[in-house]
Amino acid sequence: MGTTPAFTPAGLPVREFFLVLLVSAAVTFLLTGLVRQLAFRVGAVAYPRKRDVHAQPKPRMGGVAMFGGVLSGMFLALHLPVLRNSFTISSEVIGVAIAGAVIVVVGALDDRFELDSLTKLAGQVTSAGLLVLFGVQWFLFWVPWGGSADSKGQLIILDGDQGALLTVLLAVTMINAMNFVDGLDGLAAGIGLIAAVGAWSFTLVLIAGNSGDQNAYPGALMAATLAGACAGFLPHNFQPSRIFMGDSGSMLIGLMLAAASTSASGQLNFASYGGKSTLALLSPLLVVAAVLFVPLLDLVMAVLRRTRAGRSPFAPDKMHLHHRLLEIGHSQRRAVLLIYLWASVLAFGAVSLTVFDVATVIWVVGVGLLLALFASAIPRLRESRRS
């Protein structure tokens, strides 16, 4: 009798992924009501400040419920026929669960006691370091220059220190970017959902394009559970919200997006693209950049703005992208939906590069960006007509 291989590709396990996503969403939705009551009891409540948009005290710590949804989805995947391989081929998923627990504890403490910036940064670096310890890090990096004339670029192999540093920097940057963008009801949860679905779609393309290659399973599982958690939390958080996710939620989203992107792209063999176009070769990196674009843009603008004013980069203000949309005349809901539109066009446009003709994708994304720009400028256009 011959031996049975430990893993046999069984096609694309879309049903299992959807089941994990739905369970994560359902558990998060149910837990959020309990966490809301807990937040009131322990005093984790956001009272209105000058820079805030809400006018009534709101409970925080929604990230605790989201993390419960993530863990439930991972626990289910551990008992599914195909997705259980996400745990056997590497320790990445376990590492994300442990790092997520650390960041959620730090965030929950901040939601209650408002920790100082250095303490939060220490927690962020610790959680990012845990990702590296469990194997979630960049190993390969493709650049479009150098190499032979036919290779169209070269593959850079990172050593352990370089890969660890890049991973920690990406994770800490993404954690703070999502923290910065969390300023309107439903904004961070919606961007997290869009980004997670974009990263998940990309990993599914990798799995399908490599005959069910299991190496992309951990990243896909991270993205699916995060998408479910964001979807389950959004009904409680969309304007008018009943609870805020707080730092426990926004930092969890940033950490898991960084982990999923790293797991999917950091270990991808770019050499397998052969002689395809440069954009196709860059598509894994473009997906990461597009998924992170809106929160990172807000973060960079905030740091530059505050540094020029001689203030700390972490000093709060009321000049984020969502605040600017409110200033030009958009309602809270419309401002949130517009940012959703920008994030969706960029994220899914980048994912489409791995599936469709590059020229077609560029045209479609260009039209989408023009529509988003026009929709964003409508209040100003109305004012100019009146004047």
C-alpha positions as CSV (number, residue, x, y, z in Angstrom):
1,M,0.0,0.0,0.0
2,G,1.3,3.5,-0.8
3,T,1.4,6.3,1.6
4,T,-1.2,9.1,1.5
5,P,0.3,12.6,1.2
6,A,-0.3,14.9,4.1
7,F,-2.0,17.4,1.8
8,T,-3.6,17.0,-1.5
9,P,-4.9,20.1,-3.3
10,A,-8.7,20.0,-3.4
11,G,-9.4,22.9,-5.6
12,L,-10.4,26.3,-4.2
13,P,-12.1,25.8,-0.8
14,V,-14.4,28.8,-1.3
15,R,-17.3,27.3,0.7
16,E,-15.0,26.8,3.7
17,F,-13.7,30.3,3.5
18,F,-17.2,31.7,3.3
19,L,-18.3,29.6,6.2
20,V,-15.4,30.9,8.3
21,L,-16.2,34.5,7.3
22,L,-19.9,34.1,8.2
23,V,-19.2,32.6,11.6
24,S,-16.7,35.3,12.4
25,A,-19.3,37.9,11.4
26,A,-22.1,36.2,13.4
27,V,-20.0,35.8,16.6
28,T,-18.7,39.4,16.4
29,F,-22.3,40.7,15.9
30,L,-23.5,38.8,19.0
31,L,-20.6,39.6,21.2
32,T,-20.7,43.3,20.5
33,G,-23.9,43.8,22.5
34,L,-22.3,42.1,25.5
35,V,-19.0,44.1,25.1
36,R,-21.1,47.3,25.0
37,Q,-22.6,46.6,28.4
38,L,-19.1,45.6,29.7
39,A,-17.6,48.9,28.4
40,F,-20.2,50.9,30.3
41,R,-19.5,48.9,33.5
42,V,-15.8,49.3,33.5
43,G,-15.9,52.9,32.3
44,A,-14.5,52.5,28.8
45,V,-16.6,55.4,27.5
46,A,-15.7,58.1,24.9
47,Y,-16.9,61.4,26.1
48,P,-17.2,64.2,23.5
49,R,-14.1,66.4,22.9
50,K,-13.5,69.3,20.7
51,R,-12.0,67.2,17.9
52,D,-14.7,64.5,18.1
53,V,-17.8,64.4,15.9
54,H,-20.1,62.5,18.3
55,A,-22.1,64.6,20.8
56,Q,-23.1,61.9,23.3
57,P,-20.9,59.5,25.4
58,K,-20.3,56.2,23.5
59,P,-18.9,52.9,24.9
60,R,-15.6,51.7,23.4
61,M,-13.7,48.4,23.4
62,G,-15.6,47.0,20.3
63,G,-12.3,45.4,19.3
64,V,-12.7,42.9,22.0
65,A,-15.9,41.6,20.3
66,M,-14.1,41.6,16.9
67,F,-11.2,39.6,18.3
68,G,-13.7,37.1,19.6
69,G,-15.1,36.8,16.1
70,V,-11.6,36.3,14.6
71,L,-10.8,33.6,17.1
72,S,-14.1,31.8,16.4
73,G,-13.4,31.8,12.7
74,M,-9.9,30.4,13.2
75,F,-11.3,27.7,15.6
76,L,-13.8,26.6,13.0
77,A,-11.1,26.5,10.3
78,L,-9.1,24.2,12.5
79,H,-11.9,21.6,12.2
80,L,-12.6,22.0,8.5
81,P,-11.3,19.3,6.1
82,V,-9.2,21.7,3.9
83,L,-8.6,24.8,5.9
84,R,-7.1,22.9,8.8
85,N,-4.0,22.8,6.6
86,S,-3.5,26.5,7.4
87,F,-2.4,25.4,10.9
88,T,-0.2,22.4,9.8
89,I,2.0,24.0,7.1
90,S,3.1,26.9,9.4
91,S,2.6,28.6,12.7
92,E,1.5,31.9,11.1
93,V,-2.1,31.7,12.1
94,I,-1.3,30.8,15.7
95,G,1.2,33.7,15.7
96,V,-1.5,36.2,14.5
97,A,-3.9,35.0,17.2
98,I,-1.3,35.5,19.9
99,A,-0.1,38.9,18.5
100,G,-3.7,39.9,18.2
101,A,-4.4,39.1,21.8
102,V,-1.5,41.4,22.8
103,I,-2.7,44.3,20.7
104,V,-6.3,43.9,21.8
105,V,-5.2,44.0,25.5
106,V,-3.1,47.1,24.9
107,G,-6.0,48.7,23.0
108,A,-8.6,47.8,25.6
109,L,-6.4,49.3,28.3
110,D,-6.1,52.4,26.2
111,D,-9.8,52.5,25.7
112,R,-10.3,52.5,29.5
113,F,-7.2,54.4,30.8
114,E,-5.9,56.3,27.7
115,L,-2.3,55.1,27.7
116,D,0.6,57.4,26.7
117,S,2.0,57.1,23.1
118,L,5.2,55.3,24.2
119,T,3.3,52.6,26.0
120,K,1.1,52.0,23.0
121,L,4.1,51.9,20.7
122,A,5.8,49.3,22.9
123,G,2.7,47.2,22.7
124,Q,2.6,47.6,18.9
125,V,6.2,46.7,18.4
126,T,5.8,43.7,20.7
127,S,2.8,42.4,18.8
128,A,4.7,42.9,15.5
129,G,7.7,41.1,16.9
130,L,5.5,38.1,17.8
131,L,4.4,37.9,14.1
132,V,8.0,37.6,13.1
133,L,8.7,34.9,15.8
134,F,5.9,32.8,14.4
135,G,7.1,33.1,10.8
136,V,5.0,36.0,9.4
137,Q,7.7,38.0,7.7
138,W,8.9,39.1,4.3
139,F,11.5,36.8,2.7
140,L,11.4,37.8,-1.0
141,F,11.1,41.3,-2.6
142,W,10.9,41.9,-6.3
143,V,12.2,45.2,-7.8
144,P,11.7,46.2,-11.5
145,W,15.4,47.1,-12.0
146,G,18.6,45.1,-12.3
147,G,18.9,41.5,-13.4
148,S,19.3,40.3,-17.0
149,A,17.8,41.9,-20.0
150,D,15.1,39.2,-20.2
151,S,14.2,39.0,-16.6
152,K,12.6,42.4,-16.2
153,G,13.9,43.1,-12.7
154,Q,15.4,41.0,-10.0
155,L,14.3,39.1,-6.9
156,I,15.9,40.3,-3.7
157,I,16.2,37.7,-1.0
158,L,16.0,39.3,2.5
159,D,18.0,37.9,5.4
160,G,16.3,37.3,8.7
161,D,17.1,40.7,10.1
162,Q,16.0,42.6,7.0
163,G,12.8,40.6,6.7
164,A,12.0,41.1,10.4
165,L,12.7,44.8,10.3
166,L,10.5,45.3,7.2
167,T,7.7,43.3,8.8
168,V,7.8,45.2,12.1
169,L,7.8,48.6,10.3
170,L,4.9,47.6,8.0
171,A,2.9,46.3,11.0
172,V,3.5,49.3,13.2
173,T,2.8,51.7,10.4
174,M,-0.4,49.9,9.5
175,I,-1.6,49.8,13.1
176,N,-1.1,53.5,13.5
177,A,-2.6,54.3,10.1
178,M,-5.9,52.5,11.0
179,N,-5.8,54.1,14.4
180,F,-5.5,57.6,12.7
181,V,-8.3,56.9,10.3
182,D,-10.8,55.8,12.9
183,G,-12.7,59.1,13.3
184,L,-16.3,58.7,11.9
185,D,-19.0,56.1,12.6
186,G,-18.3,53.0,10.5
187,L,-15.1,54.4,8.9
188,A,-12.4,52.1,10.2
189,A,-14.7,49.0,10.2
190,G,-15.7,49.7,6.6
191,I,-12.2,50.3,5.3
192,G,-11.0,47.3,7.3
193,L,-13.7,45.2,5.6
194,I,-12.8,46.5,2.1
195,A,-9.1,46.0,2.6
196,A,-9.6,42.5,4.1
197,V,-11.8,41.4,1.2
198,G,-9.3,42.8,-1.2
199,A,-6.4,40.9,0.4
200,W,-8.6,37.8,0.6
201,S,-9.4,38.0,-3.1
202,F,-5.8,38.3,-3.9
203,T,-4.9,35.2,-1.9
204,L,-7.7,33.3,-3.6
205,V,-6.2,34.2,-7.0
206,L,-2.9,32.9,-5.8
207,I,-4.4,29.7,-4.6
208,A,-6.4,29.2,-7.9
209,G,-3.4,30.1,-10.0
210,N,-1.1,27.7,-8.4
211,S,-3.3,24.5,-8.4
212,G,-4.5,24.9,-4.9
213,D,-1.1,25.8,-3.4
214,Q,-1.5,25.6,0.4
215,N,1.1,28.2,1.1
216,A,-1.5,31.0,0.6
217,Y,-4.0,29.5,3.0
218,P,-2.8,31.2,6.2
219,G,-3.0,34.7,4.6
220,A,-6.4,33.9,3.2
221,L,-7.7,32.7,6.5
222,M,-6.4,35.8,8.3
223,A,-8.1,38.0,5.7
224,A,-11.4,36.1,5.8
225,T,-11.7,36.1,9.6
226,L,-10.9,39.8,9.7
227,A,-13.5,40.6,7.0
228,G,-16.1,38.7,9.0
229,A,-15.2,40.5,12.2
230,C,-15.5,43.9,10.4
231,A,-18.8,42.9,8.8
232,G,-20.2,41.7,12.1
233,F,-19.2,44.9,13.9
234,L,-20.3,47.4,11.2
235,P,-24.1,47.2,11.9
236,H,-23.4,48.3,15.5
237,N,-20.9,51.0,14.4
238,F,-22.4,52.6,11.3
239,Q,-23.9,56.1,11.8
240,P,-25.6,56.5,14.2
241,S,-23.3,54.2,16.1
242,R,-24.1,52.4,19.4
243,I,-20.5,51.5,20.2
244,F,-17.0,52.5,19.0
245,M,-14.3,49.9,18.2
246,G,-11.7,52.0,20.1
247,D,-8.0,51.4,19.8
248,S,-8.6,47.7,20.6
249,G,-10.4,47.4,17.2
250,S,-8.5,49.8,15.0
251,M,-5.1,48.4,16.0
252,L,-6.3,44.8,15.6
253,I,-7.4,45.6,12.0
254,G,-4.1,47.2,11.2
255,L,-2.1,44.3,12.7
256,M,-4.1,41.6,10.8
257,L,-4.0,43.5,7.5
258,A,-0.3,43.7,7.8
259,A,-0.1,40.0,8.7
260,A,-2.3,38.9,5.8
261,S,-0.5,41.1,3.3
262,T,2.9,39.8,4.5
263,S,1.8,36.2,4.5
264,A,0.4,36.5,0.9
265,S,3.1,38.6,-0.7
266,G,6.2,38.4,1.5
267,Q,6.9,34.8,0.6
268,L,5.6,34.9,-3.0
269,N,7.9,33.5,-5.7
270,F,8.0,36.5,-8.1
271,A,10.3,34.5,-10.4
272,S,7.3,32.4,-11.4
273,Y,5.8,35.4,-13.3
274,G,8.3,34.8,-16.1
275,G,8.1,37.3,-18.9
276,K,4.8,39.0,-17.9
277,S,4.5,42.7,-17.9
278,T,6.0,44.9,-15.1
279,L,2.6,45.7,-13.7
280,A,1.7,42.0,-13.4
281,L,5.0,41.4,-11.7
282,L,4.3,44.3,-9.3
283,S,0.7,43.2,-8.6
284,P,1.4,41.7,-5.2
285,L,3.0,44.9,-4.0
286,L,0.4,47.0,-5.7
287,V,-2.3,45.1,-3.8
288,V,-0.6,45.8,-0.5
289,A,-0.1,49.5,-1.4
290,A,-3.7,49.9,-2.6
291,V,-5.2,48.2,0.5
292,L,-3.2,50.5,2.8
293,F,-3.5,53.7,0.6
294,V,-6.3,55.6,2.4
295,P,-5.2,55.1,6.0
296,L,-1.5,55.6,5.1
297,L,-2.2,58.8,3.2
298,D,-4.1,60.1,6.2
299,L,-1.2,59.1,8.5
300,V,1.5,60.7,6.4
301,M,-0.5,64.0,6.0
302,A,-1.1,64.1,9.8
303,V,2.6,63.6,10.6
304,L,3.7,66.2,8.2
305,R,1.1,68.7,9.3
306,R,1.8,68.3,13.0
307,T,5.6,68.3,12.6
308,R,5.5,71.5,10.6
309,A,3.5,73.1,13.3
310,G,6.1,72.0,15.9
311,R,3.8,69.5,17.5
312,S,4.1,65.8,18.3
313,P,3.2,63.5,15.3
314,F,0.8,61.8,17.7
315,A,-0.9,65.0,18.9
316,P,-4.7,64.8,18.0
317,D,-6.3,67.3,15.7
318,K,-9.4,67.7,13.5
319,M,-7.9,67.9,10.1
320,H,-8.0,64.2,9.0
321,L,-9.4,63.3,5.5
322,H,-12.8,62.5,7.0
323,H,-12.8,65.9,8.8
324,R,-12.0,67.7,5.5
325,L,-14.9,66.0,3.8
326,L,-17.2,67.2,6.5
327,E,-15.9,70.7,6.2
328,I,-16.7,70.9,2.5
329,G,-20.3,70.0,3.1
330,H,-20.7,66.2,3.2
331,S,-22.7,64.5,5.9
332,Q,-21.1,61.9,8.1
333,R,-22.6,59.0,6.2
334,R,-21.7,60.5,2.8
335,A,-18.1,61.2,3.9
336,V,-17.8,57.6,5.1
337,L,-19.3,56.2,1.9
338,L,-17.0,58.3,-0.2
339,I,-13.9,57.0,1.6
340,Y,-15.3,53.5,1.1
341,L,-15.5,54.2,-2.7
342,W,-11.9,55.5,-2.9
343,A,-10.7,52.4,-0.9
344,S,-12.7,50.0,-3.1
345,V,-11.6,51.4,-6.4
346,L,-7.9,51.2,-5.4
347,A,-8.0,47.8,-3.6
348,F,-10.0,45.9,-6.1
349,G,-8.3,47.6,-9.1
350,A,-5.0,46.3,-7.8
351,V,-6.4,42.8,-7.3
352,S,-7.8,42.9,-10.9
353,L,-4.3,43.3,-12.3
354,T,-3.7,39.6,-11.4
355,V,-6.8,38.4,-13.3
356,F,-7.6,40.8,-16.2
357,D,-5.9,42.6,-19.0
358,V,-3.7,45.4,-17.5
359,A,-4.9,48.1,-20.0
360,T,-8.5,47.3,-19.3
361,V,-8.0,47.5,-15.5
362,I,-6.2,50.9,-15.8
363,W,-9.1,52.3,-17.8
364,V,-11.7,51.0,-15.4
365,V,-9.8,52.2,-12.3
366,G,-9.2,55.6,-14.0
367,V,-13.0,56.0,-14.6
368,G,-13.7,54.9,-11.0
369,L,-11.2,57.4,-9.6
370,L,-12.8,60.2,-11.7
371,L,-16.2,59.3,-10.4
372,A,-14.9,59.3,-6.8
373,L,-13.3,62.7,-7.3
374,F,-16.4,64.1,-8.8
375,A,-18.6,62.8,-6.0
376,S,-16.2,64.2,-3.4
377,A,-16.2,67.7,-5.0
378,I,-20.1,67.9,-5.4
379,P,-20.6,70.3,-2.4
380,R,-17.9,72.7,-3.7
381,L,-19.4,72.6,-7.2
382,R,-22.7,73.5,-5.8
383,E,-21.2,76.4,-3.9
384,S,-19.5,77.8,-7.0
385,R,-22.8,77.6,-9.0
386,R,-24.6,79.5,-6.2
387,S,-21.9,82.2,-6.1
